[in-house]
């Protein structure tokens, strides 16, 4: 499926200048083109259009993802108020040690932690991940797993991993991994 992502502006690199009036064409899991909207409209008249009220650019890299997912428990909102779980904020240290953790609980925690990362516009994480349930959750998430942080850029032919952030408050409006919309604000 071909989709045109039409934001207020496109930033091809993390520190590049935003290009107003540009759009990104995504075909399958790849970026097909980054050009002015008029050119993409003419080239892809049958494309589905997604309009975003922010700046589209490379996603963020979570360099501390291993610690975020393997050294913290991300509670389910339904657990709030249970012994040892005062809120939905991640539990670490003694609070984590006091919980009875099994593979199922680690996997569910990792999935909730990954959802939080996606809500921040993260498209890549730095591993390695040593806990099997966490490693499985990360692999299934679609996030790119790196051995060290590196800058990312948008380019034709590259995997369609990007995020759209509000210009004013930098809040993430959408996160796309391999062409799939995995987070969108309401």
Secondary structure, DSSP 4 states (H G I P E B T S, - for coil): -EEEEE-SEEESBTTSPPEETEEEEEETTEEEEEEEHHHHHHHTTT-EEEE-SSEEEPPEEETTHHHHHHS-B---GGGTTSTT--SSS-B-HHHHHTS---HHHHHHHHHHHHHHHHHTTEEEEE----SHHHHHHHHHHT-EEESS----B--TTSB--EEEE-TTT--EEEEEETTEEEEE--
